[in-house]
């Protein structure tokens, strides 16, 4: 019988980003205290970052962004921004900032937000056009502008 590994911060920091992601993904599927402790150590110490500096899609911040962008009211605001000629993200980015604070911006979170709001826009009959700078004060530098599809 093998004993489960007692994870320490030093042991985790010695792992590659891919190894950490694998540990995290496996631990998330287990329902025991050791797995929950491991998930907490990884998240609390910002170890769940891929080799390019991004967060994996199953990171709690990325899942939160996805949930926010899927809210009907957020999509309504993205549509309103698009109707005004702005990037869709400009209409609802404040929602992400309000919940994630300074965790939004680094680690490709703005790119993920753009991808997530795209799903809602496409579902509502809009199509992508081009990237445009975001309004002053936005966290994302640029985002996609949408145009209503002709019927």
C-alpha positions in Angstrom: 0.0 0.0 0.0 1.4 3.4 -0.9 0.9 6.4 1.3 -0.5 9.5 -0.3 2.1 12.3 -0.8 2.0 15.0 1.9 2.3 18.1 -0.3 4.3 21.1 0.9 4.8 24.4 -0.8 8.4 23.5 -1.6 7.4 20.2 -3.2 4.8 22.0 -5.3 7.2 24.8 -6.3 9.6 22.2 -7.6 7.0 21.0 -10.1 6.6 22.3 -13.6 3.5 24.3 -14.6 2.2 21.3 -16.5 2.7 19.0 -13.5 0.9 21.5 -11.3 -2.0 21.7 -13.7 -2.3 17.9 -13.8 -2.2 17.7 -9.9 -4.8 20.4 -9.7 -7.1 18.8 -12.3 -6.9 15.4 -10.6 -7.3 16.8 -7.1 -10.4 18.7 -8.1 -12.1 15.4 -9.0 -11.5 14.0 -5.5 -13.7 14.5 -2.5 -11.4 14.3 0.4 -9.5 16.7 2.7 -6.1 16.0 1.3 -7.3 16.9 -2.3 -9.1 20.0 -1.1 -5.9 21.1 0.8 -3.8 20.5 -2.3 -6.2 22.6 -4.5 -6.2 25.3 -1.9 -2.4 25.4 -1.7 -2.1 25.6 -5.5 -4.6 28.4 -5.8 -3.6 30.4 -2.7 0.0 30.5 -3.8 -0.7 31.4 -7.5 0.9 28.2 -8.7 -1.8 27.4 -11.3 -0.2 29.3 -14.2 0.8 27.8 -17.5 4.3 28.1 -19.0 3.1 31.1 -21.1 1.8 32.9 -18.0 -1.9 32.2 -18.6 -4.4 30.5 -16.4 -5.9 27.2 -17.4 -9.6 27.3 -18.2 -10.5 25.3 -15.1 -8.8 27.9 -12.8 -11.4 29.5 -10.5 -10.8 33.0 -11.9 -11.4 31.8 -15.5 -14.5 29.9 -14.4 -15.8 33.0 -12.7 -15.2 35.1 -15.8 -17.1 32.5 -17.9 -20.0 32.7 -15.4 -20.1 36.5 -15.4 -20.0 36.7 -19.2 -22.8 34.1 -19.5 -25.2 36.2 -17.4 -28.1 37.5 -19.5 -27.7 41.0 -18.1 -24.0 41.0 -19.0 -24.9 40.0 -22.5 -27.5 42.7 -22.7 -24.8 45.3 -21.7 -22.5 43.8 -24.4 -25.2 44.2 -27.0 -25.8 47.8 -25.9 -22.1 48.5 -26.2 -22.1 46.9 -29.7 -25.1 49.0 -30.8 -23.1 52.1 -29.7 -20.1 51.0 -31.9 -18.0 49.9 -28.9 -16.4 46.5 -28.3 -18.9 44.2 -26.6 -16.6 43.7 -23.6 -16.7 47.5 -23.0 -20.3 47.2 -21.9 -19.8 44.6 -19.2 -16.2 44.5 -18.2 -17.0 46.4 -15.0 -18.8 43.3 -13.8 -15.6 41.2 -14.0 -13.6 44.0 -12.3 -16.1 44.3 -9.5 -15.8 40.6 -8.7 -12.2 39.7 -9.5 -10.5 43.1 -8.8 -6.8 43.0 -9.5 -7.0 39.3 -10.5 -8.5 40.5 -13.8 -5.9 41.8 -16.2 -2.9 39.5 -15.8 -2.6 35.9 -16.9 -4.6 36.2 -20.1 -7.9 36.9 -18.2 -8.9 39.7 -20.5 -8.5 37.5 -23.6 -10.6 34.9 -21.8 -13.3 37.5 -21.1 -13.4 38.4 -24.8 -13.8 34.8 -25.8 -16.5 34.2 -23.2 -18.6 37.3 -24.2 -18.3 36.3 -27.8 -20.4 33.2 -27.1 -23.2 35.3 -25.8 -23.0 37.7 -28.7 -23.0 35.0 -31.4 -26.0 33.3 -29.7 -27.8 36.6 -30.0 -27.2 36.9 -33.7 -24.2 39.1 -33.8 -21.0 38.4 -35.8 -17.4 39.4 -35.2 -15.8 42.2 -37.2 -12.5 43.5 -35.9 -10.6 44.4 -32.8 -11.0 48.0 -31.6 -9.3 49.8 -28.6 -11.3 49.6 -25.4 -12.5 52.9 -23.8 -10.2 54.8 -21.5 -10.1 53.2 -18.0 -10.7 49.7 -19.2 -8.5 46.8 -18.1 -8.5 45.1 -21.5 -6.6 47.1 -24.1 -8.7 46.1 -27.1 -11.6 43.8 -27.8 -13.9 42.6 -30.6 -16.5 44.7 -32.2 -19.7 42.9 -33.3 -22.2 43.7 -36.0 -25.8 42.4 -36.1 -26.2 39.8 -38.8 -28.5 40.6 -41.7 -31.6 38.6 -41.7 
